[in-house]
Amino acid sequence: MAKIAEWEREFQVWQYSVSHSMLLLRSVNVEGFETRIDVLFAAVELMHLQPNCARLEISEATSAERGQILGDRLATELPGVLYLLNGGEGYVLARRCSWHEDLGDHHAPSKFGPLRGTE
């Protein structure tokens, strides 16, 4: 697995849009942090994750890990990258993962566009 990003702060599932297959994880500016971080997974095919996590590490699964987690048939049939969360405690199969850090609060719109619940 190849680490993509890591933050030592609490994140929570903020929103999932079925119509656009987008998953937004958010860490708001609480407990000594002045910034907010939004992590967006786009074109989500599968996900398995807890609603909250004390920290967030995102890694890209190797081909072997992908086959082990998804099974050989799904690993070859489903498009996207398998992103492992916190060493494999959870995962998101999506086409893209992006993040943005700013000074917004929990009600401020996301840089990723007008997502319901972030206005």
C-alpha positions as CSV (number, residue, x, y, z in Angstrom):
1,M,0.0,0.0,0.0
2,A,1.2,3.5,-0.8
3,K,0.3,6.3,1.6
4,I,-1.4,9.2,-0.1
5,A,-2.3,11.5,2.9
6,E,-2.5,11.5,6.7
7,W,-4.0,13.7,9.4
8,E,-3.9,13.4,13.1
9,R,-7.3,14.8,13.8
10,E,-10.9,13.6,14.0
11,F,-12.9,13.1,10.8
12,Q,-16.5,12.2,10.2
13,V,-18.7,11.1,7.3
14,W,-20.2,14.4,6.4
15,Q,-22.2,13.6,3.3
16,Y,-22.8,11.0,0.6
17,S,-24.6,11.8,-2.6
18,V,-26.3,8.8,-4.2
19,S,-27.0,10.7,-7.4
20,H,-23.4,11.9,-7.9
21,S,-21.7,9.0,-6.1
22,M,-19.7,11.4,-4.0
23,L,-18.5,10.9,-0.4
24,L,-17.4,13.8,1.7
25,L,-15.4,13.3,4.9
26,R,-14.9,16.4,7.0
27,S,-12.7,17.5,9.9
28,V,-14.0,20.7,11.4
29,N,-11.9,23.3,13.2
30,V,-12.3,22.1,16.8
31,E,-10.0,21.1,19.6
32,G,-7.1,23.3,18.8
33,F,-7.3,23.2,15.0
34,E,-7.8,26.5,13.2
35,T,-8.6,24.8,9.8
36,R,-11.2,22.6,8.3
37,I,-10.3,19.7,6.0
38,D,-12.7,18.2,3.4
39,V,-11.8,14.9,1.7
40,L,-13.9,14.1,-1.3
41,F,-14.1,10.7,-3.0
42,A,-15.7,10.9,-6.5
43,A,-17.5,8.2,-8.5
44,V,-17.7,5.9,-5.5
45,E,-18.5,2.3,-6.4
46,L,-18.1,0.7,-2.9
47,M,-17.3,1.8,0.6
48,H,-16.9,0.2,4.0
49,L,-16.1,2.7,6.8
50,Q,-17.0,3.9,10.3
51,P,-19.0,7.2,10.6
52,N,-16.2,8.7,12.8
53,C,-12.5,8.2,13.1
54,A,-9.9,9.7,15.5
55,R,-7.4,10.1,12.7
56,L,-7.3,9.6,8.9
57,E,-4.7,7.9,6.8
58,I,-5.5,7.3,3.1
59,S,-3.4,4.7,1.1
60,E,-3.8,3.2,-2.3
61,A,-4.2,-0.6,-2.2
62,T,-1.8,-2.8,-4.2
63,S,-3.2,-5.2,-6.7
64,A,-2.9,-8.0,-4.2
65,E,-4.7,-6.1,-1.4
66,R,-7.4,-5.1,-3.9
67,G,-8.0,-8.8,-4.8
68,Q,-7.9,-9.9,-1.2
69,I,-10.5,-7.2,-0.1
70,L,-12.8,-7.3,-3.1
71,G,-12.3,-10.8,-4.4
72,D,-10.7,-11.6,-7.7
73,R,-13.8,-11.2,-9.8
74,L,-14.8,-7.7,-8.4
75,A,-11.2,-6.6,-8.3
76,T,-11.0,-6.9,-12.1
77,E,-14.6,-5.8,-13.0
78,L,-15.0,-2.7,-10.9
79,P,-13.4,0.5,-12.0
80,G,-11.5,2.9,-9.8
81,V,-8.9,3.0,-7.1
82,L,-9.2,1.1,-3.8
83,Y,-8.4,3.6,-1.1
84,L,-7.6,2.0,2.2
85,L,-8.5,4.1,5.3
86,N,-6.4,3.8,8.5
87,G,-4.4,0.8,7.4
88,G,-7.4,-1.1,6.1
89,E,-9.9,-0.5,8.8
90,G,-12.1,0.8,6.1
91,Y,-12.0,1.4,2.3
92,V,-13.5,3.4,-0.5
93,L,-13.5,2.2,-4.1
94,A,-13.7,5.4,-6.2
95,R,-12.2,7.1,-9.3
96,R,-10.6,10.0,-7.4
97,C,-9.7,11.3,-4.0
98,S,-9.1,15.0,-3.4
99,W,-8.8,17.1,-0.3
100,H,-8.8,20.8,0.6
101,E,-7.9,22.7,3.8
102,D,-9.4,26.1,4.6
103,L,-10.6,28.3,7.4
104,G,-14.3,27.5,7.0
105,D,-16.5,26.2,9.7
106,H,-18.9,23.2,9.6
107,H,-21.6,25.2,7.8
108,A,-19.4,26.9,5.2
109,P,-19.7,25.6,1.6
110,S,-17.2,23.1,0.5
111,K,-14.6,23.9,-2.1
112,F,-15.9,20.9,-4.0
113,G,-19.1,22.5,-4.8
114,P,-22.6,22.9,-3.4
115,L,-23.0,19.7,-1.5
116,R,-26.2,19.2,0.5
117,G,-25.5,19.8,4.2
118,T,-22.5,22.1,3.6
119,E,-24.2,25.3,2.8
